[in-house]
Amino acid sequence: MTHHTTPIPGQLAPLIEAHNHEGNAFALPATPDNKMTAIFFYRGIHCPICKKQIEELARRQGEFRDLGVDVAAISMDERERFDRQQQEWDLGDLHVGHNLSEDAARAWGLFISDKEKDAEPARFAEPGIAVLYPDGRIYSLYLQNVPFARPTVDDLLSGLKFILKNDYPIRGMA
């Protein structure tokens, strides 16, 4: 059994070992007015809950940008699955990465699952959301070992609004 570790808020975020749609190394978006970045780690094309969440994120990314928060979505899906997702999901111009390495997923504290159903890949990361400062420090992590009970886009937006307006500190570093 592999040991599960989770990064601590306030620490520098682990590296993201993934690819962009062109097959190059994935890099987080960094707009000039960036105050934070929210990374949505998702299970992959086989997950209907992920499809709903990531399509909503794509539709509403302007609301995040209005707060100064860049957004991105990343999965462990291999190229063929990623290409299918690009055709089947409505992602607009959302910054999406694929082929996240299992080592990188584990470094982020994501839970890893083995295939249980035909539509699933051999291994995949369960969902999580990481919120980072522009200097790469982790503000918050939301990790699940199942596809259910994720923070909603509305909850995350209202929380980020409050955090940025009130300069709310990082919690959970002790």
HELIX and SHEET records of a PDB file:
HELIX    1   1 PRO A   48  LEU A   67  1                                  20    
HELIX    2   2 ARG A   79  GLU A   88  1                                  10    
HELIX    3   3 GLU A  102  ALA A  107  1                                   6    
HELIX    4   4 VAL A  153  ASN A  166  1                                  14    
SHEET    1   A 5 HIS A  95  GLY A  97  0                                        
SHEET    2   A 5 VAL A  69  ILE A  74  1                                        
SHEET    3   A 5 MET A  36  PHE A  41  1                                        
SHEET    4   A 5 GLY A 128  LEU A 132 -1                                        
SHEET    5   A 5 ILE A 138  LEU A 143 -1                                        
SHEET    1   B 2 ILE A 112  ASP A 114  0                                        
SHEET    2   B 2 ARG A 123  ALA A 125 -1                                        
END                                                                             
